[in-house]
């Protein structure tokens, strides 16, 4: 009787939430194509619901129902944020799309427009041909990536979680984490795309499907240079015999494939493959509102410390890679989540020229870390909370609760904690193996 009552209450609450979400999402939009946006969001929900029902993440049907209803509410919550016009849209994304609208397809492909890599420019080119408000179209692309991000977080959680309820937590973490929500629906950024592909690459790597793993890692890298923050995990997939050396060929093959349309249209090779190099030289600042180690030092020192700071980041990253690879035999699949988090947090923390958005992948992985270690809730609180404060400083202005320097210090201590914990756990396993071998 109690079970039936709970299911009934769940259904009633779900219907009420759907009604409220639909009203809030649809009534707030004022731009051209608002009705079309509602239709597309419904399509996204239908797609996500079908995936949840046909390939369930959860053993209990009530968890699946909760996920389906919750996905609907989370999507329409995003829709209610679509009218915000960010400075990035005014200065960059909007003008890029408008420039493409006045060109032929070939002209748009061969002309250097903006500093994003080709796959995202393809999407902007498609949007410029559609009768939709560019702002809405850009945000819809990012929201679609949120759906697949939530799904892959659920899949990875199912591989590592001890309790099924934690899978539901990971799924909704990908939908409701404040930085993930703000990044796509409010800011109109596309960090969810490369993060989504990166995590699918990790998932298929753990499932021993090397071709798919490499293709997804390559797609992540083709959308954003920041995918390099997780690419060191490929070395551990090789060490765990999830990948073979010959499987790595899929990475350059997939990367070249997505660049091919621009090359076939006549774009020069340096212009096609030099976008990331131009990006790295675009921002002469030690930190661009990012809570990195270099936010502790004034930007006036950039030209004195630029090369040295990059060299330091490279040395520390290689050192960590060496230390962890020596313990690769003692690592379990779930440890690769911790390894990924360490690199996704550590590399942007050590590098100069970082934006606040560059910790996005670490924020996603912190949700998975909580799934595996529920008692270590402080890790996602610090990482997600610090990211949220950095976002708020840029998007909303005003006085911050904590300064960027304090958040950076908290990130550094968190990174140190993650490293020490992983080393202790793997060393303990190695010691047990040695004791058993002597017996």
Order of alpha helices (4+ residues) and beta strands (2+ residues): alpha-alpha-alpha-alpha-alpha-alpha-alpha-alpha-alpha-alpha-alpha-alpha-alpha-alpha-alpha-alpha-beta-alpha-alpha-beta-alpha-alpha-alpha
